[in-house]
Amino acid sequence: MPFFELADKIEPKHLDLERARQSLWEELEAINYYQERIDATRDESLKRILEHNMNEEKEHAAMLMEWIRRNDSLQDRAFKEHD
């Protein structure tokens, strides 16, 4: 993944947080793609497969949000404030 700053200047913990946030973004993007495809298809068997795939992406997103929450105390506080 490209960084704005030199990677060797970034703390390893922050690199992992960036990896997690980037992965979360990608999971959310995948959810949107699947939702569009689900809405667009008229084939019910394909729709069920796409829904299954989308739901797995939602699980992945939740796992990443939980990891971020456990590893970024300020983000954890923000999650709790907006629960």
VENVENRA-V467477 format. One record per pair of residues at least 24 apart in sequence whose ideal C-beta (glycine too) atoms are under 7 Angstrom apart, sorted by the first residue. I is the first residue (numbers start at 1). GAP is how many residues later the second one is. D is the distance in Angstrom with one decimal. If there is no record, write none. Layout:
i:gap:d
I:GAP:D
I:GAP:D
This chain:
i:gap:d
17:51:6.7
17:54:6.2
17:55:5.9
20:44:5.4
20:47:5.5
20:48:5.2
21:47:6.7
23:41:5.5
24:37:5.9
24:40:4.3
24:41:6.4
24:44:7.0
27:30:5.2
27:33:4.7
27:34:4.1
27:37:6.4
28:33:5.9
30:27:4.6
31:26:4.8
31:27:6.1
31:30:6.8
